[in-house]
Amino acid sequence: MHFILVVDSVIVYEFPLNEHVRTLLKLERLFQQTLQLMKQDTPLAHHTALTTLFCLMEINARNEVKTDLQMDLSRLRQRLNLNRESQQPLPDRQDGIIQQIDHTLVALQALPARIDQVLREREWLAAIKQRANIPGGINEFDVPYYHYWQHLPATQRRADLVSWLAPALPVYHALDLVLRHLRESAQPVALLAQQGLYQQSLNGRHGHLLRIGLGSDEPVVPETSANRHAIHIRFLSFASPTPTCCAANIEFQLCFCSP
C-alpha cells in the first residue's frame, strides 16, 4: 500500500519501511478523512465519517499504538535535549516541539484503556460497526436508531461525532508530531531512473520512510521494494492496463527518512 500527497505540481508518494510507520500512515489518513468529513453537513458525509471512525478505532485496538507513540516521542525528546546539552544551536521551533512533546505525552498517559469505549456503550453504534462490512447492511429497517440520528440537524450530528472522536485525538496529535519529524529528517535528492528503474545501496543505513516526488505531468507511478541492503524502485506506466515498467528515463526526487 502507498500513500499519496499532492503538493503544487509534484505528487509525493510515501512508502513505509516498517510496520509501525505503516500503521501511523494509515491512522493519519483515517483521522484526516474523519475530520474533513465532519466539517460537511450532509447525512452521507457524516455516515462516511462514522464508518471511517470505526476503522481508526479498530486499528488502535489491534496495535500497541499508544505505547509505540510514547516511545517515539520519548526518543525524540531525548535527541532534542542532547542537542541542548552539547550546546548545539536549538532553534525556538525545536524548543516549542519539546513543549508539544511533553503535553502530548501527558495526554497519551491519561488515555483510557479503550479509547473506543464511548462507541461501545451505545448498542446501535455497535450494531452499525458490526454491519458496516456487509453489503447493504446499514439501512433503516435494520438500524432504526441510526436512521433517526441521520435525520437530526447537522450541528447535532457533528457534535456527536466530535465527542466520539475526542478520546482518540491525543493519538492523532502524537502521530502528527512523529510523522512530521520523520518527514523533515531528510531533504529531497534529485535522481534519474534509467529506463524506469532505480536501485540504491543502503550501506548500513536504516530508514523508516521513503518519499518519492514526481511531476504531476509524468504518467507513471512508483513501485518499491526494500531490504536491509538496498532499495529498488521501478516506475510503472499509468496508461497500461497491466503493471508495465516504463521504458523512458524518469526524473524524480527521493527522501530517505530516518529519525
Residue frames as qw, qx, qy, qz and C-alpha x, y, z in Angstrom:
[[0.000, 0.890, 0.457, 0.000, 0.00, 0.00, 0.00],
 [0.421, 0.088, -0.016, 0.903, 1.23, 3.52, -0.74],
 [0.082, -0.802, -0.451, 0.384, 0.07, 6.93, 0.37],
 [0.415, 0.446, 0.317, 0.727, -0.09, 9.97, -1.90],
 [0.141, -0.771, -0.288, 0.551, 0.12, 13.67, -1.07],
 [0.477, 0.647, 0.318, 0.502, -0.25, 16.27, -3.83],
 [0.336, -0.710, -0.072, 0.615, 1.90, 19.39, -3.33],
 [0.169, 0.688, -0.268, -0.653, 1.71, 22.06, -6.07],
 [0.704, 0.496, -0.355, -0.364, 2.90, 20.36, -9.29],
 [0.242, 0.377, -0.884, 0.130, 4.62, 17.46, -7.52],
 [0.865, -0.304, -0.190, -0.351, 2.97, 14.27, -6.32],
 [0.044, -0.539, 0.776, -0.324, 4.74, 12.79, -3.29],
 [0.864, -0.121, -0.438, -0.218, 4.34, 9.04, -2.80],
 [0.299, -0.612, 0.615, -0.398, 5.10, 7.73, 0.68],
 [0.840, 0.047, -0.534, -0.090, 6.20, 4.15, 1.29],
 [0.603, -0.675, 0.346, -0.245, 6.65, 2.90, 4.89],
 [0.496, 0.475, -0.722, 0.088, 9.69, 0.73, 5.54],
 [0.120, 0.029, -0.910, 0.395, 8.36, -0.90, 8.72],
 [0.251, -0.526, -0.795, -0.167, 5.01, -1.91, 10.19],
 [0.233, -0.575, -0.448, 0.644, 4.97, 0.83, 12.82],
 [0.021, 0.327, -0.200, -0.924, 5.21, 3.63, 10.26],
 [0.172, -0.221, -0.792, -0.542, 2.71, 1.80, 8.05],
 [0.244, -0.597, -0.743, 0.179, 0.21, 1.83, 10.93],
 [0.150, -0.548, -0.204, 0.797, 0.85, 5.52, 11.64],
 [0.059, 0.121, -0.477, -0.868, 0.29, 6.46, 7.99],
 [0.220, -0.409, -0.832, -0.304, -2.97, 4.51, 7.92],
 [0.249, -0.645, -0.587, 0.420, -4.16, 6.22, 11.08],
 [0.115, -0.378, 0.065, 0.916, -3.12, 9.65, 9.81],
 [0.139, -0.112, -0.639, -0.748, -5.16, 9.18, 6.65],
 [0.297, -0.524, -0.794, -0.087, -8.21, 7.95, 8.61],
 [0.233, -0.584, -0.394, 0.671, -8.02, 10.85, 11.08],
 [0.030, -0.248, 0.265, 0.931, -7.72, 13.37, 8.24],
 [0.204, -0.273, -0.752, -0.564, -10.66, 11.85, 6.39],
 [0.293, -0.590, -0.726, 0.198, -12.83, 11.81, 9.52],
 [0.188, -0.532, -0.213, 0.798, -12.04, 15.42, 10.39],
 [0.042, 0.106, -0.448, -0.887, -12.67, 16.60, 6.84],
 [0.254, -0.371, -0.803, -0.391, -15.98, 14.74, 6.53],
 [0.257, -0.562, -0.643, 0.454, -17.18, 16.05, 9.90],
 [0.066, -0.318, 0.007, 0.946, -16.99, 19.62, 8.56],
 [0.210, -0.147, -0.631, -0.733, -19.63, 18.86, 5.96],
 [0.448, -0.029, 0.355, -0.820, -23.37, 18.91, 6.63],
 [0.706, 0.080, -0.453, -0.538, -24.86, 16.03, 4.65],
 [0.861, -0.290, 0.317, -0.273, -26.01, 12.77, 6.28],
 [0.927, 0.330, -0.120, 0.135, -23.88, 10.88, 3.73],
 [0.334, 0.671, -0.461, 0.475, -20.71, 12.74, 4.77],
 [0.441, -0.536, 0.508, -0.510, -21.42, 12.07, 8.44],
 [0.981, -0.014, 0.106, -0.163, -22.17, 8.41, 7.69],
 [0.784, 0.460, -0.280, 0.308, -18.78, 8.09, 5.98],
 [0.010, -0.685, 0.488, -0.542, -17.12, 9.95, 8.86],
 [0.745, -0.396, 0.360, -0.398, -18.62, 7.47, 11.33],
 [0.991, 0.129, 0.022, 0.033, -17.57, 4.36, 9.40],
 [0.537, 0.615, -0.371, 0.442, -14.08, 5.85, 8.98],
 [0.333, -0.644, 0.452, -0.520, -14.00, 6.49, 12.73],
 [0.949, -0.183, 0.180, -0.183, -14.79, 2.82, 13.31],
 [0.856, 0.403, -0.195, 0.260, -11.78, 1.88, 11.15],
 [0.245, 0.659, -0.454, 0.548, -9.32, 4.08, 13.02],
 [0.613, -0.515, 0.380, -0.463, -10.62, 2.88, 16.39],
 [0.997, 0.006, 0.048, -0.053, -10.16, -0.73, 15.28],
 [0.671, 0.519, -0.335, 0.410, -6.58, -0.12, 14.17],
 [0.154, -0.661, 0.457, -0.575, -5.90, 1.48, 17.56],
 [0.823, -0.339, 0.271, -0.365, -7.40, -1.51, 19.36],
 [0.983, 0.169, -0.030, 0.069, -5.39, -4.07, 17.39],
 [0.647, 0.455, -0.261, 0.552, -1.99, -2.40, 17.72],
 [0.568, -0.542, -0.299, 0.543, 0.19, -1.10, 20.53],
 [0.313, 0.736, 0.187, 0.571, -0.18, 2.37, 19.06],
 [0.362, -0.912, 0.002, -0.191, -0.20, 4.29, 22.35],
 [0.779, -0.504, 0.222, 0.299, 2.90, 2.53, 23.71],
 [0.703, 0.255, 0.289, 0.598, 4.80, 2.87, 20.44],
 [0.151, 0.840, 0.151, 0.498, 3.99, 6.57, 20.19],
 [0.535, -0.841, 0.082, 0.000, 5.12, 7.15, 23.76],
 [0.794, -0.245, 0.291, 0.474, 8.45, 5.52, 22.90],
 [0.514, 0.558, 0.288, 0.584, 8.75, 7.56, 19.69],
 [0.087, -0.923, -0.082, -0.365, 8.10, 10.84, 21.48],
 [0.682, -0.697, 0.149, 0.165, 10.44, 10.00, 24.36],
 [0.761, 0.010, 0.296, 0.578, 13.27, 9.24, 21.91],
 [0.314, 0.723, 0.240, 0.567, 12.59, 12.45, 20.01],
 [0.354, -0.921, -0.008, -0.164, 12.63, 14.46, 23.22],
 [0.790, -0.455, 0.206, 0.356, 15.90, 12.81, 24.26],
 [0.651, 0.311, 0.274, 0.636, 17.56, 13.73, 20.96],
 [0.068, 0.855, 0.154, 0.491, 16.46, 17.36, 21.26],
 [0.568, -0.819, 0.077, -0.006, 17.73, 17.54, 24.83],
 [0.819, -0.157, 0.221, 0.505, 21.08, 16.08, 23.78],
 [0.426, 0.627, 0.194, 0.622, 21.40, 18.91, 21.28],
 [0.265, -0.909, -0.024, -0.322, 20.82, 21.36, 24.11],
 [0.768, -0.596, 0.156, 0.174, 23.34, 19.68, 26.45],
 [0.753, 0.045, 0.273, 0.597, 26.01, 19.60, 23.75],
 [0.079, -0.670, -0.015, 0.738, 25.43, 23.34, 23.24],
 [0.257, 0.228, 0.681, 0.647, 24.32, 22.82, 19.68],
 [0.236, -0.004, -0.052, -0.970, 22.01, 25.54, 18.40],
 [0.079, 0.408, 0.901, -0.126, 18.42, 24.82, 19.37],
 [0.096, -0.293, -0.330, -0.892, 16.02, 26.96, 17.34],
 [0.393, -0.031, 0.400, -0.827, 12.92, 28.31, 19.06],
 [0.750, 0.079, -0.353, -0.554, 10.85, 25.98, 16.90],
 [0.622, 0.075, -0.768, 0.131, 12.58, 22.91, 18.35],
 [0.003, 0.074, -0.649, 0.757, 12.15, 24.30, 21.85],
 [0.598, 0.027, 0.069, -0.798, 8.44, 24.56, 21.09],
 [0.731, 0.100, -0.620, -0.267, 8.45, 20.97, 19.87],
 [0.303, 0.085, -0.827, 0.465, 9.79, 19.82, 23.25],
 [0.326, 0.040, 0.443, -0.834, 6.84, 21.52, 24.95],
 [0.723, 0.128, -0.283, -0.617, 4.44, 19.90, 22.48],
 [0.581, 0.135, -0.801, 0.045, 6.01, 16.52, 23.19],
 [0.041, 0.043, -0.748, 0.661, 5.60, 16.98, 26.95],
 [0.528, 0.104, 0.211, -0.816, 1.93, 17.96, 26.61],
 [0.735, 0.186, -0.474, -0.447, 1.26, 15.09, 24.21],
 [0.414, 0.137, -0.866, 0.245, 2.93, 12.53, 26.46],
 [0.213, 0.029, 0.621, -0.754, 0.75, 13.66, 29.37],
 [0.662, 0.186, -0.038, -0.725, -2.37, 13.36, 27.19],
 [0.654, 0.205, -0.701, -0.196, -1.37, 9.88, 25.98],
 [0.184, 0.106, -0.860, 0.465, -0.73, 8.72, 29.53],
 [0.368, 0.105, 0.469, -0.796, -4.23, 9.86, 30.54],
 [0.559, 0.095, -0.535, -0.626, -5.95, 7.87, 27.80],
 [0.805, -0.173, 0.384, -0.419, -8.34, 5.13, 28.94],
 [0.513, -0.203, 0.814, 0.182, -7.50, 1.51, 28.23],
 [0.375, 0.420, 0.744, 0.361, -10.04, 1.52, 25.37],
 [0.019, 0.271, -0.042, -0.962, -10.50, 4.81, 23.54],
 [0.312, -0.161, -0.648, -0.676, -13.47, 3.32, 21.69],
 [0.057, -0.272, -0.859, 0.430, -15.42, 2.77, 24.92],
 [0.289, 0.368, 0.206, -0.859, -17.77, 5.68, 24.13],
 [0.501, 0.220, -0.544, -0.637, -18.76, 3.91, 20.91],
 [0.328, -0.029, -0.944, 0.020, -19.15, 0.52, 22.56],
 [0.106, 0.203, 0.678, -0.698, -21.57, 1.91, 25.16],
 [0.543, 0.352, 0.045, -0.761, -24.23, 2.68, 22.53],
 [0.646, 0.088, 0.758, 0.014, -25.76, -0.53, 21.22],
 [0.629, 0.721, 0.266, -0.123, -26.97, 0.99, 17.97],
 [0.166, 0.850, -0.472, -0.163, -23.43, 2.22, 17.20],
 [0.417, -0.344, 0.839, 0.059, -22.09, -1.25, 17.90],
 [0.692, 0.407, 0.588, -0.096, -24.73, -2.64, 15.52],
 [0.468, 0.860, -0.096, -0.179, -23.64, -0.22, 12.79],
 [0.090, -0.699, 0.698, 0.128, -20.00, -1.21, 13.22],
 [0.576, -0.064, 0.815, -0.023, -20.94, -4.88, 13.03],
 [0.637, 0.565, 0.523, -0.051, -22.97, -4.40, 9.86],
 [0.107, 0.838, -0.228, -0.485, -20.66, -1.89, 8.16],
 [0.105, -0.430, 0.798, 0.408, -18.80, -4.58, 6.19],
 [0.447, 0.344, 0.826, -0.013, -22.00, -6.29, 5.00],
 [0.047, 0.125, 0.500, 0.855, -23.05, -5.10, 1.51],
 [0.388, -0.454, -0.396, -0.697, -26.24, -3.12, 2.08],
 [0.503, -0.269, -0.758, 0.317, -26.05, -3.97, 5.77],
 [0.108, -0.313, -0.401, 0.854, -26.83, -0.49, 7.11],
 [0.166, -0.381, -0.537, -0.734, -30.40, 0.56, 6.42],
 [0.356, -0.353, 0.184, -0.845, -33.40, 1.99, 8.24],
 [0.847, -0.254, -0.219, -0.412, -35.18, -1.30, 8.92],
 [0.810, -0.009, -0.485, 0.331, -32.11, -2.98, 10.45],
 [0.439, -0.194, -0.373, 0.794, -30.89, 0.01, 12.47],
 [0.035, -0.827, -0.463, -0.317, -33.81, 2.44, 13.01],
 [0.457, -0.767, -0.107, 0.437, -31.88, 4.30, 15.73],
 [0.454, -0.215, 0.369, 0.782, -29.28, 5.23, 13.12],
 [0.164, 0.557, 0.596, 0.555, -31.96, 6.27, 10.66],
 [0.254, -0.903, -0.344, 0.042, -33.28, 8.67, 13.29],
 [0.519, -0.586, 0.114, 0.612, -29.77, 10.01, 14.02],
 [0.410, 0.122, 0.491, 0.759, -29.23, 10.77, 10.33],
 [0.007, -0.727, -0.504, -0.466, -32.34, 12.99, 10.40],
 [0.416, -0.740, -0.251, 0.466, -31.06, 15.09, 13.30],
 [0.213, 0.971, -0.085, -0.063, -29.74, 18.58, 12.49],
 [0.751, 0.469, -0.288, 0.365, -26.22, 18.58, 11.05],
 [0.039, -0.708, 0.441, -0.551, -24.94, 20.56, 14.04],
 [0.765, -0.414, 0.350, -0.347, -26.12, 17.86, 16.46],
 [0.977, 0.184, -0.025, 0.104, -24.68, 15.02, 14.36],
 [0.491, 0.645, -0.353, 0.467, -21.38, 16.90, 14.18],
 [0.358, -0.660, 0.436, -0.496, -21.36, 17.43, 17.94],
 [0.947, -0.188, 0.214, -0.151, -21.86, 13.68, 18.43],
 [0.857, 0.409, -0.141, 0.282, -19.02, 12.88, 16.02],
 [0.147, 0.741, -0.409, 0.511, -16.74, 15.34, 17.81],
 [0.613, -0.538, 0.419, -0.399, -17.49, 13.71, 21.17],
 [0.990, 0.016, 0.142, -0.020, -16.91, 10.20, 19.79],
 [0.716, 0.544, -0.204, 0.386, -13.62, 11.19, 18.17],
 [0.185, -0.886, 0.263, -0.335, -12.34, 13.21, 21.15],
 [0.804, -0.504, 0.314, 0.025, -10.83, 10.29, 23.13],
 [0.874, 0.185, 0.243, 0.377, -8.61, 9.43, 20.14],
 [0.290, 0.940, -0.034, 0.175, -7.32, 12.95, 19.45],
 [0.424, -0.776, 0.451, 0.120, -4.20, 12.59, 21.67],
 [0.775, 0.011, 0.553, 0.305, -3.18, 9.72, 19.38],
 [0.533, 0.755, 0.268, 0.270, -3.64, 11.96, 16.34],
 [0.067, -0.974, 0.206, -0.059, -1.60, 14.78, 17.88],
 [0.636, -0.527, 0.529, 0.193, 1.15, 12.31, 18.80],
 [0.748, 0.216, 0.521, 0.351, 1.40, 10.65, 15.40],
 [0.352, 0.914, 0.122, 0.162, 1.32, 14.08, 13.74],
 [0.279, -0.877, 0.385, 0.075, 4.42, 15.08, 15.74],
 [0.706, -0.266, 0.612, 0.237, 6.20, 11.81, 14.98],
 [0.676, 0.479, 0.476, 0.294, 5.44, 11.78, 11.25],
 [0.195, 0.979, -0.007, 0.057, 6.21, 15.49, 10.84],
 [0.380, -0.758, 0.505, 0.163, 9.64, 14.98, 12.41],
 [0.734, -0.007, 0.628, 0.258, 10.23, 11.88, 10.30],
 [0.569, 0.722, 0.339, 0.201, 9.32, 13.66, 7.06],
 [0.067, 0.982, -0.159, 0.072, 11.57, 16.59, 7.93],
 [0.715, -0.528, 0.397, 0.227, 14.54, 14.33, 8.73],
 [0.601, 0.008, 0.564, 0.567, 15.66, 14.19, 5.06],
 [0.235, 0.643, -0.132, -0.717, 15.94, 16.61, 2.17],
 [0.839, 0.460, 0.269, -0.110, 14.85, 15.56, -1.34],
 [0.345, -0.460, 0.615, 0.539, 17.60, 14.46, -3.71],
 [0.647, 0.572, -0.129, -0.488, 17.11, 14.74, -7.48],
 [0.494, -0.238, 0.815, 0.186, 17.70, 11.39, -9.20],
 [0.547, 0.396, -0.428, -0.601, 17.22, 9.68, -12.55],
 [0.756, -0.009, 0.638, -0.148, 15.68, 6.24, -13.09],
 [0.105, 0.403, -0.712, -0.565, 17.28, 4.74, -16.20],
 [0.415, -0.068, -0.776, -0.470, 14.56, 3.09, -18.30],
 [0.650, -0.476, -0.214, -0.552, 12.21, 3.36, -15.35],
 [0.873, -0.281, -0.356, 0.176, 14.48, 1.54, -12.89],
 [0.027, 0.770, -0.408, 0.491, 16.48, 2.77, -9.90],
 [0.862, -0.310, -0.363, 0.172, 18.46, 0.99, -7.18],
 [0.003, 0.795, -0.376, 0.477, 20.35, 2.40, -4.20],
 [0.667, -0.052, -0.656, 0.350, 22.56, 0.58, -1.71],
 [0.474, -0.831, -0.194, -0.218, 21.83, 1.43, 1.91],
 [0.471, 0.461, -0.496, 0.565, 25.36, 0.87, 3.26],
 [0.371, -0.171, -0.730, 0.548, 24.08, 0.09, 6.73],
 [0.225, -0.112, 0.123, -0.960, 21.53, 2.91, 6.90],
 [0.005, -0.392, -0.908, 0.148, 18.17, 2.11, 8.46],
 [0.181, -0.140, -0.200, -0.953, 15.25, 4.04, 7.04],
 [0.250, 0.311, 0.765, -0.506, 11.66, 4.30, 8.19],
 [0.457, 0.724, 0.408, -0.317, 10.02, 6.03, 5.24],
 [0.396, 0.050, 0.514, 0.759, 10.62, 6.60, 1.53],
 [0.293, 0.764, 0.294, -0.494, 9.19, 9.72, -0.09],
 [0.462, 0.112, 0.603, 0.641, 9.24, 9.82, -3.88],
 [0.217, 0.689, 0.166, -0.671, 8.40, 13.06, -5.67],
 [0.421, 0.240, 0.695, 0.531, 7.20, 13.02, -9.28],
 [0.157, 0.144, -0.171, -0.962, 5.99, 15.78, -11.55],
 [0.546, 0.327, 0.580, -0.508, 2.22, 15.60, -11.89],
 [0.607, 0.589, -0.227, -0.483, 2.62, 15.56, -15.67],
 [0.093, 0.381, -0.914, -0.105, 4.55, 12.25, -15.52],
 [0.818, -0.061, -0.157, -0.549, 2.05, 9.45, -16.38],
 [0.632, 0.154, -0.737, 0.186, 3.87, 6.92, -14.19],
 [0.661, -0.660, 0.101, -0.341, 3.57, 5.62, -10.64],
 [0.150, 0.571, -0.778, 0.215, 6.39, 4.21, -8.48],
 [0.934, -0.260, -0.197, -0.147, 6.58, 0.71, -7.05],
 [0.006, 0.727, -0.617, 0.301, 9.15, -0.01, -4.37],
 [0.931, -0.247, -0.263, 0.051, 10.76, -2.92, -2.60],
 [0.016, 0.786, -0.489, 0.378, 13.42, -2.75, 0.09],
 [0.888, -0.267, -0.331, 0.175, 15.56, -4.92, 2.31],
 [0.547, -0.774, 0.036, 0.317, 18.39, -4.16, 4.71],
 [0.623, -0.150, 0.382, 0.666, 20.86, -3.87, 1.83],
 [0.106, 0.000, 0.435, 0.894, 19.13, -1.80, -0.86],
 [0.438, 0.529, 0.434, -0.583, 16.00, -0.11, -2.11],
 [0.253, 0.124, 0.753, 0.595, 14.58, -0.82, -5.55],
 [0.344, 0.569, 0.285, -0.690, 12.21, 1.49, -7.40],
 [0.246, 0.168, 0.733, 0.611, 10.53, 0.94, -10.72],
 [0.295, 0.352, 0.115, -0.881, 8.15, 3.29, -12.45],
 [0.339, 0.326, 0.875, 0.116, 5.04, 1.77, -13.99],
 [0.071, -0.148, -0.433, -0.887, 3.10, 3.24, -16.87],
 [0.350, 0.234, 0.535, -0.732, -0.27, 4.55, -15.66],
 [0.581, 0.346, -0.246, -0.695, -1.79, 4.10, -19.13],
 [0.340, 0.193, -0.905, -0.166, -1.00, 0.38, -19.27],
 [0.765, -0.330, -0.207, -0.512, -3.89, -1.94, -18.26],
 [0.920, -0.273, -0.210, 0.185, -1.35, -4.22, -16.55],
 [0.423, -0.837, 0.225, 0.265, 1.68, -3.19, -14.46],
 [0.802, 0.444, 0.094, 0.390, 4.35, -2.44, -17.08],
 [0.519, -0.537, 0.042, 0.664, 7.70, -0.82, -16.39],
 [0.327, 0.923, 0.030, -0.203, 8.17, 2.48, -18.20],
 [0.842, 0.215, 0.134, 0.477, 10.97, 2.36, -20.79],
 [0.233, 0.844, -0.030, 0.482, 11.76, 6.07, -20.54],
 [0.446, 0.053, -0.485, 0.751, 14.22, 7.76, -18.19],
 [0.357, -0.792, -0.442, -0.224, 12.29, 9.26, -15.27],
 [0.190, 0.400, -0.386, 0.810, 13.41, 12.25, -13.21],
 [0.608, -0.635, -0.438, -0.189, 12.26, 12.09, -9.61],
 [0.083, -0.653, 0.478, -0.581, 13.08, 13.20, -6.08],
 [0.770, -0.212, -0.598, 0.069, 13.84, 10.83, -3.23],
 [0.293, -0.662, 0.422, -0.546, 13.81, 11.34, 0.53],
 [0.687, -0.054, -0.707, 0.157, 15.19, 8.52, 2.67],
 [0.373, -0.682, 0.127, -0.616, 13.67, 9.42, 6.03],
 [0.715, -0.162, -0.612, 0.297, 15.11, 8.17, 9.28],
 [0.393, -0.893, -0.112, -0.191, 14.59, 9.76, 12.72]]
